[in-house]
Each structure stands twice: as C-alpha cells, then as structure tokens.
Amino acid sequence: MSLTKIIATIGPSIEDYESLKSLALSGMNCIRINTAHASEESIEKIVKMRNSLEIDTGKIISIMVDLKGEELRILTKDGDIEIKAGKDYKISDRTFHAWEIAINLEKSIGVIEPGDSLIAMDGRVKFHVNRVEKGVLSATATTSGTLKNMGRLNIPGRYVPLASVTERDRQFLQLAIKHQIEFCAMSFVQSASQINDLHDLIMEMNGNLKIVAKIETKKALDNIRDIVAVSDVIMVARGDLGVEVPLSEVSMSQKEIISAAHRNGVPTIVATQILESMVNSETPTRAEVSDITNAILDNADALMLSEETAVGKYPAEAVKTLSGIAEYVERKVKHFPGPDEYFGNRVTFSISKATRVISDEVSSDAIIVITRTGNTARMVSAVRPSMIIIAAVRQRLIAGFTTLVKGCHSCNYKLRFSGSYNDPSDY
C-alpha cells in the first residue's frame, strides 16, 4: 500500500459491506460521509460496517463527517433566468418588495461593495457590482448563462458572516462523538476563529474529534497561516476554491496551502476531481495521473475521492488506481522534503529530525513511535522519513487519528512500568 493516504466518499455506489470491503482492500484509509446526503441511520450503518471491516482486514479505518455549514445561495423568484452578458440586473434580499434575483442570507448584502464580483452556478454566471443602495445591488453580468434557484453563490475576497455550524451540523457532531468518529470537516472556513469556536463546541459536547479545515474561499487563502495554526488537518478543496480564485492560480494555491500546513506539522488532503473521469470510465486520463503525481510531489498526506466512489461505476478500481499511482511516485522519489521552516513545538520537531537522520544512517525498515495522542507520530511524519512509521497507541481512537498521517500505521500496545520512570505514552 502507498504511504499517501486515501479517503473515499460513501454514496449510492457503496451501500453494502462487500463493496466497502473492496475499497478497504484496494487501499482506502478513511471513509468520508457527506452529511448533505446522510441520516442518523446511514451513519450508524457505516460505523457498524467499518467496525466489522477492521476485524476482517486487521486494518485501521477512520471516518470523516463532512459538515455542510450555512451556505450562500442565489434565489430566483420565477424559475430559471437566462442571464445575458453586458446586461444590468438588480440583486437584493427577499425583503425587497419587487425582487427577481436575491441572495438567501440578508446579512451578506451588507458586506458587498462596488467593484466586487458575484459568482454563481459554480462559476458559470458572473456579475460585477456597480452600486449598492439600500440593500439592493446594481450589477452587470460579465458572462451569459442560466441562473437557477438555490444555485451556489461565491463572493471572492469578502468575509461573509456565515454560521459555521448549523443546528443540523450539531446533530451530526453529537452522532460522531457518540460513535467515536475521528474527524469532522468544516466547510467554507474563512478565519481561525471559526475553527476555535468549533473546537470549543466539541469540548462542550465532551468530544475528541479532529477538525479538518476545508480551504475553499479566497478569504481562507488570505488567512491560511492563522487557520493552519489552529487546525488538526487541512483540506485543499479545489472545487469552490477554483471558483473563488482564477483557475490559473489553483495549482499554485495548492502548493502554498500544503507548504503552510507542512510548516506547522499539520497533515494535508488534496480533494476534488482527483479521478473524475473514472465515474464512468475504468481508466483515468493522463491529465489526472499528472495531477495526482503533482499533488504527491507537493507533499500532500492524503488524496480524497468524491463522486468517483460515491456515485461512480468503478469505485474500487478508482481507489486501486490512486493507490497504484501513489506507490509508483513514492518508489521513484525516495526522499520527500521536510518543512523548510517550522512554527510549532521545536523540541518535538528537533527530535523528529534526528530520528529521520538516524533511521537513514542505519537503513532501518521502520520507525516505531510510542504515542499517547498521536502528535509525535504526526511530527515524525512531517519530516518525511523514507521508511514507514509504526505508531504504538493505547486507544483505538488515537489509532484512527493517524490514518491521515502520511506513511503512518498504528498498532495497540499495553506496557506496565514500575519505579519513577515516566510513561512513554505521555508523548
């Protein structure tokens, strides 16, 4: 199996145990649940199947619940509207008596200023804001296209006061904590304070979930150093990010995000259109293979499949293909670079660097790390040793945390110490 970890999204294509088992045997390390299409019953079913999988395969497999959050949407009063480039339109909130096009959240109107761009329908319809008067935007369409009711809306570069966690999200958080799920992903992160608020909420619920911050807005990209410093995992969510920033900037933004996370020892995930052609095809395109190779060379810890496994015709083949590409790249590139500078715990970082040097000098087959929280294993991985890392942990949940750490495998241990020795699991 590859050192690079693989996340697979569950959907209609994977509804039974044997299908999920085929993903695990093909290289899947983490199951992603999109809560936009989930229920309490479906999550409980997936948890039970995951638990059975671990017994049958002897492999630790984690689960990530992807929280939907509050979304910015464009509204059309009378069905689809054909937008014409160069034509002027009025856009308001629904309190405006004669609205034809509106934004679903009234509070968002107040942050928009003349000169801003409004991007709807995943980038297919764009407007330039000319004036803002009494809660009504006067905007010129810069592209032609069909505007549909409840289409996704982006306002690049603006902090939009969205609720980070909705009431529905809270219910999924409670479920995740109840079933000891390892990760929750926060959508449309814009600032570090949102991550801190979610950490506080999880603590109030007596949970121990790790937070995956999805970087998919221009504002998050601007605040990446602060966001990385308080996040457990960073996801480069290229779908909405590719709407918020020019497409020509997406690849370099990916490198910037991964580098910022690596300097803090934070694992990274690259997501969106990894093997999109394999939704309907048994083989990937050459461009997809090059994209995957580039993401691995960028030093990503994990790659995530979405539609490929959720609704695709060849889910197991997609996972196997991704694993095979990663294995080849890792054979060709023996030594991946550690961070060029480090902003976290210097003592742990220094010990991790020394561990890599010693392991290289003696040509060890593996590095064994005894860890209570998984943090030391994460830091050893961050310096990118060429051999696998075996994290010896006491709790199954901690083992799950390491499933998104590059090159890391976990095993449970029980040791007893006497006298005044410190328990090595304190690290």
C-alpha positions as CSV (number, residue, x, y, z in Angstrom):
1,M,0.0,0.0,0.0
2,S,1.1,3.6,-0.6
3,L,2.5,5.9,2.1
4,T,0.0,8.5,0.8
5,K,-3.4,8.0,2.4
6,I,-6.6,7.6,0.5
7,I,-10.1,8.9,1.5
8,A,-13.2,7.6,-0.2
9,T,-16.6,9.2,-0.1
10,I,-19.5,6.9,0.5
11,G,-22.7,7.1,-1.5
12,P,-25.1,5.0,-3.6
13,S,-22.2,3.1,-5.2
14,I,-21.2,1.8,-1.8
15,E,-24.2,0.6,0.1
16,D,-23.3,-2.9,1.2
17,Y,-20.5,-4.4,3.3
18,E,-18.7,-6.2,0.4
19,S,-18.5,-3.0,-1.6
20,L,-17.0,-1.2,1.3
21,K,-14.6,-4.0,1.9
22,S,-13.4,-3.9,-1.7
23,L,-12.4,-0.2,-1.1
24,A,-10.5,-1.1,2.0
25,L,-8.6,-3.9,0.3
26,S,-7.9,-1.6,-2.6
27,G,-6.2,1.0,-0.3
28,M,-8.8,3.1,1.4
29,N,-7.7,4.5,4.8
30,C,-10.6,6.8,5.6
31,I,-14.4,6.9,4.9
32,R,-15.9,10.3,4.2
33,I,-19.6,10.9,4.8
34,N,-21.1,13.9,3.1
35,T,-23.8,15.0,5.7
36,A,-25.7,16.8,3.0
37,H,-26.9,13.3,1.9
38,A,-26.7,11.5,5.3
39,S,-29.0,10.5,8.1
40,E,-28.6,9.1,11.6
41,E,-29.4,5.6,10.3
42,S,-26.9,5.8,7.4
43,I,-24.1,6.9,9.7
44,E,-24.8,4.2,12.2
45,K,-24.8,1.6,9.4
46,I,-21.4,2.9,8.1
47,V,-19.9,2.8,11.6
48,K,-21.1,-0.8,12.1
49,M,-19.6,-1.8,8.7
50,R,-16.3,0.0,9.5
51,N,-16.1,-1.9,12.8
52,S,-16.6,-5.2,11.0
53,L,-14.1,-4.2,8.4
54,E,-11.4,-3.7,10.9
55,I,-11.9,-7.1,12.4
56,D,-12.0,-8.8,9.0
57,T,-9.0,-7.0,7.5
58,G,-6.9,-6.1,10.5
59,K,-6.7,-2.5,9.1
60,I,-7.5,0.7,11.0
61,I,-10.0,2.7,9.0
62,S,-11.2,6.1,10.1
63,I,-14.4,8.1,9.4
64,M,-14.8,11.7,8.5
65,V,-18.2,13.5,8.7
66,D,-18.2,16.5,6.4
67,L,-20.4,19.2,7.9
68,K,-22.4,21.3,5.5
69,G,-22.5,24.6,7.4
70,E,-24.5,27.6,6.3
71,E,-24.4,28.2,2.6
72,L,-24.7,31.3,0.4
73,R,-27.3,30.8,-2.4
74,I,-28.7,32.8,-5.2
75,L,-32.5,32.8,-5.4
76,T,-34.7,33.3,-8.5
77,K,-38.4,34.2,-7.9
78,D,-39.9,32.7,-11.1
79,G,-37.7,29.8,-12.1
80,D,-34.7,29.8,-14.3
81,I,-33.4,33.1,-15.6
82,E,-31.3,33.4,-18.8
83,I,-28.6,35.9,-17.9
84,K,-27.1,38.0,-20.8
85,A,-23.5,39.3,-20.6
86,G,-23.5,43.1,-20.6
87,K,-27.0,43.5,-19.2
88,D,-27.7,45.2,-15.8
89,Y,-29.6,43.3,-13.0
90,K,-30.9,44.2,-9.6
91,I,-30.0,41.7,-6.8
92,S,-31.4,42.1,-3.3
93,D,-32.5,40.1,-0.4
94,R,-36.1,38.7,-0.1
95,T,-37.3,41.6,2.0
96,F,-37.2,43.8,-1.2
97,H,-40.8,44.0,-2.4
98,A,-40.1,43.6,-6.1
99,W,-37.2,41.2,-6.0
100,E,-36.5,38.9,-9.0
101,I,-33.0,37.8,-8.1
102,A,-32.0,37.6,-4.4
103,I,-29.3,36.3,-2.0
104,N,-30.7,33.9,0.6
105,L,-28.9,35.5,3.5
106,E,-29.9,39.1,4.2
107,K,-26.7,39.7,6.3
108,S,-24.5,39.0,3.3
109,I,-25.7,42.1,1.4
110,G,-24.1,44.4,3.9
111,V,-20.5,43.1,3.2
112,I,-20.7,43.6,-0.6
113,E,-19.2,46.8,-2.1
114,P,-19.0,48.3,-5.6
115,G,-16.3,46.6,-7.6
116,D,-16.9,43.2,-6.0
117,S,-17.6,40.1,-8.1
118,L,-20.6,37.7,-7.6
119,I,-20.0,34.3,-9.0
120,A,-23.0,31.9,-9.2
121,M,-23.6,28.4,-10.6
122,D,-20.1,27.1,-9.8
123,G,-18.5,29.9,-11.9
124,R,-20.8,29.7,-15.0
125,V,-22.6,33.0,-14.2
126,K,-20.7,36.1,-13.1
127,F,-21.7,39.7,-12.1
128,H,-19.7,42.9,-11.5
129,V,-21.3,45.0,-8.7
130,N,-21.6,48.7,-9.7
131,R,-23.6,50.2,-6.9
132,V,-25.1,49.2,-3.5
133,E,-28.1,51.3,-2.4
134,K,-30.5,50.5,0.4
135,G,-29.8,46.8,0.3
136,V,-30.1,46.5,-3.5
137,L,-27.1,45.6,-5.7
138,S,-26.9,47.0,-9.2
139,A,-24.7,44.6,-11.1
140,T,-23.7,43.9,-14.7
141,A,-23.5,40.4,-16.0
142,T,-20.0,39.6,-17.3
143,T,-21.0,36.2,-18.6
144,S,-24.1,34.6,-20.1
145,G,-25.7,31.6,-18.6
146,T,-28.7,30.1,-16.9
147,L,-29.3,31.2,-13.3
148,K,-31.2,28.6,-11.3
149,N,-32.9,28.9,-8.0
150,M,-30.8,27.9,-5.0
151,G,-27.6,27.9,-7.1
152,R,-24.3,28.2,-5.2
153,L,-23.0,31.8,-4.8
154,N,-19.5,33.0,-4.1
155,I,-18.2,36.5,-3.2
156,P,-14.4,36.2,-3.6
157,G,-12.3,38.1,-1.1
158,R,-15.2,39.1,1.2
159,Y,-15.7,37.8,4.7
160,V,-19.3,36.6,4.7
161,P,-20.8,36.1,8.2
162,L,-22.0,32.5,7.7
163,A,-22.9,30.3,10.6
164,S,-20.0,27.9,10.9
165,V,-22.2,25.2,12.5
166,T,-25.9,24.8,11.9
167,E,-28.4,23.0,14.1
168,R,-28.3,20.1,11.7
169,D,-24.5,20.1,11.9
170,R,-24.8,19.9,15.7
171,Q,-26.8,16.8,15.5
172,F,-24.2,15.2,13.3
173,L,-21.4,16.2,15.7
174,Q,-23.3,14.6,18.6
175,L,-23.6,11.4,16.5
176,A,-19.9,11.5,15.6
177,I,-18.9,11.8,19.2
178,K,-21.3,9.1,20.3
179,H,-19.8,6.6,17.8
180,Q,-16.2,7.8,18.4
181,I,-15.8,9.0,14.8
182,E,-12.3,10.5,14.3
183,F,-12.7,13.6,12.0
184,C,-15.2,16.3,11.2
185,A,-14.7,18.6,8.2
186,M,-15.7,22.3,8.4
187,S,-16.9,23.8,5.1
188,F,-16.2,27.4,3.9
189,V,-13.7,28.2,6.6
190,Q,-12.8,31.9,6.5
191,S,-10.9,32.6,9.7
192,A,-9.1,30.8,12.6
193,S,-11.8,32.0,15.0
194,Q,-14.3,29.6,13.3
195,I,-12.0,26.7,14.0
196,N,-11.5,27.8,17.6
197,D,-15.3,28.0,18.0
198,L,-15.8,24.5,16.7
199,H,-13.0,23.2,19.0
200,D,-14.9,24.8,21.9
201,L,-18.2,23.3,20.8
202,I,-16.7,19.8,20.6
203,M,-15.2,20.2,24.0
204,E,-18.6,21.3,25.4
205,M,-20.0,18.1,23.9
206,N,-17.3,16.0,25.6
207,G,-15.9,15.0,22.2
208,N,-12.5,14.4,20.9
209,L,-13.0,15.0,17.1
210,K,-10.1,16.2,15.0
211,I,-11.1,19.2,12.8
212,V,-10.4,19.2,9.0
213,A,-10.4,22.8,7.8
214,K,-11.6,23.0,4.2
215,I,-9.8,25.7,2.3
216,E,-12.2,26.7,-0.4
217,T,-12.6,30.5,-0.1
218,K,-10.3,33.4,-1.1
219,K,-10.6,34.7,2.5
220,A,-9.3,31.4,3.9
221,L,-6.4,31.5,1.5
222,D,-5.6,35.0,2.7
223,N,-5.7,33.8,6.3
224,I,-4.0,30.4,5.7
225,R,-1.2,30.8,8.3
226,D,-3.6,31.6,11.1
227,I,-6.1,28.8,10.1
228,V,-3.3,26.2,9.9
229,A,-2.1,27.1,13.4
230,V,-5.3,26.0,15.0
231,S,-6.4,23.2,12.7
232,D,-5.8,19.4,13.0
233,V,-5.9,18.7,9.3
234,I,-6.1,21.0,6.2
235,M,-8.1,20.1,3.1
236,V,-7.3,21.8,-0.3
237,A,-10.9,21.8,-1.5
238,R,-10.3,22.8,-5.1
239,G,-13.9,22.9,-6.3
240,D,-15.1,26.1,-4.6
241,L,-11.5,27.4,-4.4
242,G,-11.4,27.2,-8.2
243,V,-14.4,29.5,-8.3
244,E,-13.1,32.0,-5.7
245,V,-9.7,32.4,-7.3
246,P,-8.8,32.4,-11.1
247,L,-8.3,28.9,-12.4
248,S,-4.7,29.8,-13.4
249,E,-4.0,30.2,-9.7
250,V,-5.4,27.0,-8.3
251,S,-2.3,24.8,-8.7
252,M,0.0,27.4,-7.1
253,S,-2.6,28.0,-4.3
254,Q,-2.5,24.2,-3.6
255,K,1.3,24.4,-3.2
256,E,1.0,27.4,-0.9
257,I,-1.6,25.8,1.3
258,I,0.3,22.5,1.6
259,S,3.5,24.3,2.4
260,A,1.9,26.5,5.1
261,A,0.4,23.4,6.7
262,H,3.7,21.4,6.5
263,R,5.5,24.2,8.4
264,N,3.2,23.5,11.3
265,G,3.3,19.8,11.0
266,V,-0.4,19.6,10.0
267,P,-1.4,16.9,7.6
268,T,-3.0,17.9,4.3
269,I,-5.6,16.5,2.0
270,V,-6.0,17.3,-1.7
271,A,-9.6,17.0,-3.0
272,T,-11.9,17.5,-6.0
273,Q,-11.7,15.9,-9.4
274,I,-8.9,13.6,-8.5
275,L,-10.1,10.8,-10.8
276,E,-13.4,12.4,-12.1
277,S,-13.2,10.5,-15.4
278,M,-13.4,7.2,-13.5
279,V,-17.0,8.0,-12.5
280,N,-17.9,6.5,-15.9
281,S,-14.6,5.1,-17.2
282,E,-12.4,2.2,-16.0
283,T,-9.2,4.1,-16.6
284,P,-8.1,7.7,-15.8
285,T,-7.0,10.4,-18.1
286,R,-3.3,11.2,-18.5
287,A,-4.0,14.7,-17.1
288,E,-5.5,13.1,-13.9
289,V,-2.4,10.9,-13.4
290,S,-0.2,14.0,-13.8
291,D,-2.4,15.9,-11.3
292,I,-2.2,13.1,-8.7
293,T,1.6,12.9,-9.2
294,N,1.8,16.7,-8.7
295,A,-0.2,16.6,-5.5
296,I,2.0,13.9,-4.1
297,L,5.2,15.8,-5.1
298,D,3.6,18.9,-3.4
299,N,3.9,16.8,-0.2
300,A,0.2,16.1,0.5
301,D,-0.5,13.5,3.1
302,A,-3.8,12.2,1.6
303,L,-5.9,12.4,-1.5
304,M,-9.7,12.3,-1.5
305,L,-12.1,10.7,-3.9
306,S,-15.7,12.1,-4.1
307,E,-18.0,11.2,-6.9
308,E,-15.6,8.5,-8.0
309,T,-16.6,6.3,-5.1
310,A,-19.9,7.8,-4.1
311,V,-21.8,7.5,-7.4
312,G,-19.2,6.2,-9.8
313,K,-19.4,2.9,-11.7
314,Y,-15.9,1.8,-10.7
315,P,-15.3,2.8,-7.1
316,A,-12.8,0.0,-6.1
317,E,-10.9,0.5,-9.4
318,A,-10.6,4.2,-8.6
319,V,-9.1,3.5,-5.2
320,K,-6.8,0.9,-6.6
321,T,-5.7,3.3,-9.4
322,L,-5.0,6.1,-7.0
323,S,-3.0,3.7,-4.7
324,G,-1.0,2.4,-7.7
325,I,-0.1,5.9,-8.9
326,A,1.0,6.9,-5.4
327,E,3.1,3.7,-4.9
328,Y,4.9,4.4,-8.2
329,V,5.7,8.0,-7.3
330,E,6.9,7.0,-3.9
331,R,9.2,4.4,-5.4
332,K,10.7,6.9,-7.7
333,V,11.1,9.7,-5.1
334,K,12.6,8.1,-2.1
335,H,13.1,11.2,0.0
336,F,10.4,13.9,0.2
337,P,11.5,17.2,1.8
338,G,10.6,18.1,5.4
339,P,9.4,21.7,6.1
340,D,11.8,24.5,5.1
341,E,11.0,26.1,8.5
342,Y,8.9,25.1,11.4
343,F,6.5,27.1,13.6
344,G,5.4,24.5,16.2
345,N,7.0,22.7,19.1
346,R,10.7,23.0,18.4
347,V,11.7,20.2,20.8
348,T,9.4,17.6,19.1
349,F,10.5,18.8,15.7
350,S,14.2,18.5,16.6
351,I,13.7,15.0,17.9
352,S,11.8,14.1,14.8
353,K,14.6,15.4,12.5
354,A,17.2,13.5,14.5
355,T,15.1,10.3,14.2
356,R,15.0,10.7,10.4
357,V,18.7,11.2,10.2
358,I,19.5,8.1,12.4
359,S,17.0,6.0,10.5
360,D,18.5,6.9,7.2
361,E,22.0,6.2,8.5
362,V,21.2,2.7,9.8
363,S,18.8,2.0,6.9
364,S,16.0,1.0,9.3
365,D,12.9,-0.7,7.9
366,A,10.6,1.3,10.1
367,I,10.4,3.9,12.9
368,I,8.4,2.9,16.0
369,V,6.8,5.7,17.9
370,I,5.0,5.2,21.3
371,T,2.4,8.0,21.5
372,R,-0.5,8.9,23.7
373,T,-2.1,11.5,21.4
374,G,-0.7,10.7,18.0
375,N,1.2,14.0,17.9
376,T,4.7,12.6,17.9
377,A,3.8,10.2,15.1
378,R,2.4,13.2,13.2
379,M,5.6,15.2,13.7
380,V,7.9,12.3,12.7
381,S,5.8,12.0,9.5
382,A,6.2,15.8,8.9
383,V,10.0,15.5,8.5
384,R,9.2,12.8,5.8
385,P,11.4,9.8,6.6
386,S,11.7,7.3,3.7
387,M,10.5,4.4,5.8
388,I,7.1,3.6,7.4
389,I,6.2,4.9,10.8
390,I,4.5,2.5,13.3
391,A,2.6,4.4,15.9
392,A,2.1,2.3,19.1
393,V,-1.1,3.6,20.8
394,R,-3.3,2.5,23.7
395,Q,-6.6,3.7,22.3
396,R,-8.4,2.7,19.1
397,L,-9.5,6.4,18.6
398,I,-5.9,7.6,18.6
399,A,-5.0,4.9,16.0
400,G,-7.8,6.4,13.9
401,F,-6.3,9.8,14.1
402,T,-3.1,8.6,12.4
403,T,-4.9,7.3,9.3
404,L,-4.5,10.7,7.6
405,V,-0.8,10.9,8.5
406,K,1.5,10.0,5.6
407,G,3.4,6.8,6.0
408,C,1.9,6.1,9.4
409,H,0.4,2.7,10.6
410,S,-0.9,2.1,14.0
411,C,-0.9,-0.8,16.5
412,N,-2.3,-1.2,20.0
413,Y,0.1,-1.9,22.9
414,K,-0.1,-2.5,26.7
415,L,3.0,-1.8,28.8
416,R,3.5,-1.5,32.5
417,F,6.3,0.5,34.2
418,S,7.5,0.5,37.8
419,G,9.6,2.9,39.8
420,S,9.9,6.6,38.8
421,Y,10.1,6.1,35.0
422,N,7.7,8.3,33.0
423,D,5.2,6.5,30.9
424,P,6.4,7.0,27.3
425,S,2.8,7.2,26.1
426,D,2.8,10.7,27.6
427,Y,4.3,11.9,24.3
